[in-house]
Amino acid sequence: MTSAITDETYAELESIAARYPQPRSGLLPMLHLVQSAQGRITPEGIEACADILGISAAEVSGVATFYTMYKRKPVGDYHVGVCTNTLCAVMGGDEIFARLKDHLDVGNDETTTDGKVTLEHLECNAACDYAPVMMVNWEFMDNQTPQSAVALVDDLRSGKEVTSTRGPRICTWREAERVLAGFPDGRVDEGPAAGPASLVGLGIARERGWTAPDRDQGDGGHGVPEQPAQAVEGARVSDDKQAEQAAVEEKAPTTTTAAEKEDAE
Ligand code: FES
């Protein structure tokens, strides 16, 4: 049984809508806040969003049922996603998912009887360089195996502190939903922003002196829209910093060797 939307949550929903020139642009984060407050998208949450935005409940419901991150059934404390898209699947994702279904005694999109873990198979998380990848409350857990996956869910269920392999300490699903609604929890700087495997290409480019085409040359025929010079420069400085950090922390020996071998040939 879910209680009604509280006055405090209603006020926060209004504050989200007020962030945007067109209030209905705030619907997605508003739905995340509903999930944070109520554990799922409820009829009361839909009505509240519709009321604040001046649109129909059917329109809100249409959005809430379109995106898979919005849940109509209660989610456990930890939403555990296993990528079973092509690369992760062949690297072990299918095996991990099958092992977890058996270990947790749940099917896809189902929650354990203790209410701790909801298991779901996910499509590509854009983290293929660390396949097979899992996510807990949308934080990456890289390079998993069936054994590490079982240990992970056991740790979560026992209340042990778990840290993402590329991010912060894992909070609860409801807490994560609040962050997605735009209310920071102060953990954004915990953990590395990018891992060495994601920066290998950048490292090779820097070793060889490769640079992106000059912006005056347009999109180079690749259909990539030009970005403001300030944004490009900001991204370049950020990438440079990460590459330098990665070079210090973990020089990618296999890639460097491959690049050197190619040079020799
Ligand atoms: S296929 Fe799993 S992250 Fe891309």
Residues whose N, C-alpha, C, O or C-beta is under 5 A from the ligand:
A	BS01	FES	C83 N85 T86 L87 C88 C124 N125 A126 A127 C128 V133
